Amino acid sequence: MGEERHIIVPGSGAAPVPYRLASEFREPPAQFEGCFTTFYHVSLEIGGVGPGQGDAPDARLTDYLQPEWGNIRFFCGGTPDAAIGTTRVTDARYVGTGPSSLPCRFSLGPVRMWGVGFMPLGWARFFDADASTCTNMICDGAAHPVFARFAGLTDVLCNPQATLDEQYDAIVAAMTKAMRPSRDDARISRINAELVGGEHASVHDLADACAMSIRTLERTCMRYFGFSPKLLMRRQRFMRSLTSFMLQRGSRWTEAMDGEYHDQAQFTREFRAFMTMNPSEYAALDHPILTSFMEARARIWGSAAQTLDLPHEPS
């Protein structure tokens, strides 16, 4: 699905340059049920979109990714300049990110990109490190010990001659080879489902809904989700509000604000905690990539953001 829009090339003082963002979502095979949000491909063209338009290779789009689960992304063409918290990556074709409670600010030129989003069950089955050791981190995946196991995918996913089907098959083959069972599968899926689908007033209520002690809940969350149960509950509430605002263009924050917030002041404090800026500052920014991607994801996949994907019980 593609959508054409326009940007101003920095420093050009010229007319807007057209760009087109196309997104495709591939469903992981049934053997991976509950492990991934989705396998997705994004193609970004800048310039050369309309009749008589030349390429704009130096033009870049800047945007902010919302907090999400862990991801690996492979870039064919341009590479991102991206930062989460105190970590930053440049000139890397393969980029790994851990679970986040902060935004990822990035700039990107013309590119084709594959992304794989890991749900907490996926983290348990594909990574050896505790998720809590990788939170709010972005890195060159090939150079980081936690993410390096998937570096071999770069040869296919960053090959402009490979077809999307060939690249998708390579992802499936790599994940099939790497997957192993986890003894905490059932607990992880139960917690994930309750976080997304439940409306719990306290960590105690969440633990009761998951039929486990608070200590077990906290241990499991830190190991596979990356954060404490309390922060995860706060993040879910915030993400419901942010996605509602992004999908309802022209809406006000008061219309998108989740009903669990006591007042707008509380929402503003939470917004600053998760996005490092006020709601008004965020709304004033252009979101050339995220808005289009979230709209396409909601329309095609049924959920606008990774953290709102409802997991299924593992088979």
KOLRO-925137 format. One line per 5 residues: number of its first residue (from 0); their letters; for each residue x, y, z of C-alpha. Coordinates in steps of 0.001 Angstrom, whole numbers. Example, Ala and Ser with C-alpha at 12.3 -4.5 7.8 and 13.67 -1.06 7.14 Angstrom:
2
0	AS	12300,-4500,7800  13670,-1060,7140 $
END
This chain:
315
0	MGEER	0,0,0  1591,3293,-1069  931,6921,-234  2521,9971,-1867  3313,13078,157 $
5	HIIVP	5818,15937,82  8786,17206,2064  11116,20196,1856  14724,19206,1195  16764,20768,4042 $
10	GSGAA	18487,23971,2966  17026,23892,-514  14518,26718,-185  12783,25047,-3105  9405,23580,-3782 $
15	PVPYR	8388,20477,-1840  9915,17184,-2951  7472,14282,-3314  7993,11009,-1515  6133,7732,-1372 $
20	LASEF	5992,5217,1473  4772,1694,708  4248,-928,3415  3686,-4665,3135  2940,-6978,6050 $
25	REPPA	3676,-10702,5945  2133,-13089,8451  4659,-15375,10161  3959,-19111,9709  1822,-20878,12330 $
30	QFEGC	4872,-22493,13934  5814,-19038,15272  2425,-18235,16780  2761,-15677,19550  6445,-14949,18833 $
35	FTTFY	6285,-12029,16420  4198,-8939,15868  4730,-9174,12102  7324,-9417,9352  7047,-6185,7385 $
40	HVSLE	8667,-4502,4398  8800,-747,3829  9867,1037,658  10617,4762,833  11106,6787,-2355 $
45	IGGVG	12099,10449,-2228  11969,12437,-5460  11317,10836,-8812  7756,10058,-7728  5764,12206,-10114 $
50	PGQGD	6178,13052,-13814  9265,15149,-14443  10550,14665,-10911  14221,13888,-10421  15700,11809,-7636 $
55	APDAR	16539,13521,-4337  19249,11239,-2907  20300,13722,-206  16786,14295,1142  15929,12578,4414 $
60	LTDYL	12792,12230,6487  12890,12612,10265  10373,11033,12614  9928,9484,16063  9086,5827,16664 $
65	QPEWG	6921,5242,19717  7902,2804,22519  7740,-780,21262  8972,-4342,21707  12367,-5558,20494 $
70	NIRFF	13068,-5412,16755  15617,-6206,14101  15644,-4143,10887  17620,-4513,7658  18190,-1539,5337 $
75	CGGTP	18824,-1840,1605  19974,1485,141  20200,4264,2705  20925,3592,6370  19313,5334,9337 $
80	DAAIG	20737,7835,11766  18820,6846,14890  18935,7266,18649  17084,5902,21686  17997,7490,24998 $
85	TTRVT	21788,7647,25202  22407,5067,22433  22844,5923,18751  23526,4092,15506  24696,5352,12102 $
90	DARYV	25749,3661,8858  24503,212,9937  22605,-1959,7464  21409,-4238,10277  19974,-2476,13336 $
95	GTGPS	18824,-4118,16570  16652,-2521,19256  15555,-3803,22637  12164,-3183,24253  11696,549,24729 $
100	SLPCR	9904,3030,26952  11411,5996,25103  11050,7261,21529  13455,6434,18732  14336,9576,16791 $
105	FSLGP	15539,8694,13308  16281,10200,9920  16167,8152,6756  16714,8633,3024  15471,6492,117 $
110	VRMWG	15524,2874,1274  13943,-551,1270  13708,-2088,4711  12670,-5374,6315  11599,-5399,9954 $
115	VGFMP	10903,-8214,12399  9142,-7376,15674  9614,-9787,18591  6864,-10150,21142  7956,-11178,24658 $
120	LGWAR	7421,-14852,23778  9654,-14295,20762  12320,-12758,22984  12192,-15875,25163  12559,-18227,22198 $
125	FFDAD	15162,-16342,20159  17436,-14406,22544  19680,-15596,25359  19918,-12305,27289  17398,-10876,29727 $
130	ASTCT	15284,-8290,27926  15952,-5896,30822  19624,-5692,29761  18664,-4367,26319  15942,-1828,27095 $
135	NMICD	16004,1600,25440  18950,515,23319  19641,742,19595  22757,-797,18078  24580,-2140,15052 $
140	GAAHP	23085,-5617,15189  26104,-7284,13596  28397,-5907,16315  26217,-6644,19365  26406,-10100,20998 $
145	VFARF	22649,-10297,21647  21621,-9515,18052  24601,-10840,16057  22987,-14264,15567  20759,-12804,12830 $
150	AGLTD	23509,-10860,11032  23622,-13495,8284  20248,-12268,7026  21943,-9094,5811  23222,-10875,2680 $
155	VLCNP	19674,-11578,1454  17602,-8779,2981  20032,-6076,1833  20391,-7537,-1660  18484,-5320,-4130 $
160	QATLD	18305,-8206,-6610  16441,-10525,-4238  12647,-10676,-4491  10377,-10043,-1517  9352,-13698,-1544 $
165	EQYDA	12988,-14811,-1441  13670,-12438,1422  10595,-13534,3358  11622,-17181,2914  15091,-16327,4246 $
170	IVAAM	13579,-14789,7375  11397,-17854,7958  14364,-20200,7457  16574,-18230,9864  13889,-18084,12541 $
175	TKAMR	13080,-21775,12163  16742,-22620,12738  17114,-20279,15710  13898,-21013,17640  13962,-23070,20822 $
180	PSRDD	11272,-23640,23473  11066,-21713,26735  9860,-23141,30023  7972,-19886,30655  5925,-19893,27425 $
185	ARISR	2511,-20101,29093  3293,-17413,31684  4635,-15016,29069  1585,-15366,26826  -805,-14945,29762 $
190	INAEL	894,-11747,30950  1069,-10331,27428  -2618,-11016,26800  -3659,-9435,30099  -1523,-6345,29459 $
195	VGGEH	-3086,-5792,26044  -6643,-6884,26671  -7135,-6226,30384  -7754,-3020,32295  -6104,-3629,35641 $
200	ASVHD	-5977,-958,38315  -2855,-2275,40039  24,-4730,39760  -1794,-6867,42327  -4833,-7044,40043 $
205	LADAC	-2636,-7981,37086  -948,-10735,39084  -4332,-12119,40137  -5553,-12098,36525  -2423,-13995,35499 $
210	AMSIR	-2828,-16488,38373  682,-15904,39699  2401,-14195,42610  3595,-10610,42292  7184,-11828,42635 $
215	TLERT	6765,-14296,39747  5044,-11627,37662  7875,-9156,38247  10584,-11734,37501  8919,-12856,34273 $
220	CMRYF	8301,-9297,33103  11895,-8191,33659  13294,-11311,31993  11181,-11313,28822  9320,-7978,28627 $
225	GFSPK	12200,-5770,29755  10349,-3654,32304  8490,-3912,35600  4765,-4745,35509  3901,-1230,36667 $
230	LLMRR	5825,438,33855  4369,-1987,31297  843,-1114,32431  1645,2593,32146  3125,2072,28690 $
235	QRFMR	8,245,27467  -2242,3049,28660  -30,5647,26999  169,3737,23715  -3609,3447,23524 $
240	SLTSF	-3797,7233,23711  -960,7921,21273  -2237,5563,18585  -5759,6964,18924  -4370,10456,18315 $
245	MLQRG	-2236,9354,15357  -5099,7548,13644  -7609,10355,14118  -6001,13163,12160  -7087,16550,13371 $
250	SRWTE	-8211,15244,16764  -7302,16862,20092  -5349,15126,22821  -8355,15373,25124  -10300,13269,22614 $
255	AMDGE	-7545,10645,22323  -6603,10498,26008  -7262,7115,27609  -10085,7062,30135  -7795,5712,32868 $
260	YHDQA	-5970,9049,33147  -7261,11151,36028  -6796,14450,34186  -4856,16112,31396  -2008,17039,33736 $
265	QFTRE	-1365,13373,34498  -1451,12548,30795  1044,15340,30036  3440,14010,32690  3196,10515,31244 $
270	FRAFM	3675,11833,27719  6895,13551,28736  8096,10389,30469  7560,8208,27377  8233,10665,24517 $
275	TMNPS	10583,13202,26209  8420,16120,25024  5027,17652,25682  1964,16536,23687  1771,19936,21985 $
280	EYAAL	5419,19697,20892  4835,16232,19448  1659,17317,17648  3514,20238,16043  6074,17908,14445 $
285	DHPIL	5663,16320,11036  5345,12524,11155  5960,11623,7512  6715,7964,8099  4969,6982,11306 $
290	TSFME	1496,8285,10460  1378,6499,7103  2859,3311,8530  486,3190,11504  -2540,3826,9298 $
295	ARARI	-1487,1043,6933  -739,-1303,9839  -4125,-663,11443  -5945,-1109,8137  -4115,-4240,6980 $
300	WGSAA	-2953,-5866,10205  -5734,-4734,12535  -3440,-3079,15079  -1617,244,14711  1348,-516,16990 $
305	QTLDL	3352,-3519,18197  2476,-3027,21838  -1233,-3286,21002  -929,-6626,19210  -2816,-9317,21099 $
310	PHEPS	-759,-12514,21388  -2111,-15991,20799  -1464,-19006,22925  1662,-20840,21730  1037,-24084,19926 $
END
